[in-house]
Amino acid sequence: MRTTLTLEDDVAGQLTRLQRQQRRPMKDIINEALRRGLRELAAPAKARPRFTTQPLEVGECLVGSIDNVADVLAAAEDEHFR
């Protein structure tokens, strides 16, 4: 099949370097790159290891309720204005 592709500069540069290194026709380089890329795109996603975090005991809450931001800030700054 014959078609026209518009390549971005970085892709065209990589293809040209590969063509010079391997001394193969550009058509062969592009077809091989597309075959590899299409195989990778069609393959199921690789399972990534599950990320977990370890809990840390920080003790009991030093403020009665953290719903009132002013009280929490006052306790954090050691102010006794209430």
Secondary structure in CASP SS format (residue, H / E / C, confidence):
PFRMAT SS
TARGET T0000
AUTHOR 0000-0000-0000
METHOD secondary structure of the structure
MODEL  1
M C 1.00
R C 1.00
T C 1.00
T C 1.00
L C 1.00
T C 1.00
L C 1.00
E C 1.00
D H 1.00
D H 1.00
V H 1.00
A H 1.00
G H 1.00
Q H 1.00
L H 1.00
T H 1.00
R H 1.00
L H 1.00
Q H 1.00
R H 1.00
Q H 1.00
Q H 1.00
R C 1.00
R C 1.00
P C 1.00
M H 1.00
K H 1.00
D H 1.00
I H 1.00
I H 1.00
N H 1.00
E H 1.00
A H 1.00
L H 1.00
R H 1.00
R H 1.00
G H 1.00
L H 1.00
R H 1.00
E H 1.00
L H 1.00
A H 1.00
A C 1.00
P C 1.00
A C 1.00
K C 1.00
A C 1.00
R C 1.00
P C 1.00
R C 1.00
F C 1.00
T C 1.00
T C 1.00
Q C 1.00
P C 1.00
L C 1.00
E C 1.00
V C 1.00
G C 1.00
E C 1.00
C C 1.00
L C 1.00
V C 1.00
G C 1.00
S C 1.00
I C 1.00
D C 1.00
N C 1.00
V H 1.00
A H 1.00
D H 1.00
V H 1.00
L H 1.00
A H 1.00
A H 1.00
A H 1.00
E C 1.00
D C 1.00
E C 1.00
H C 1.00
F C 1.00
R C 1.00
END
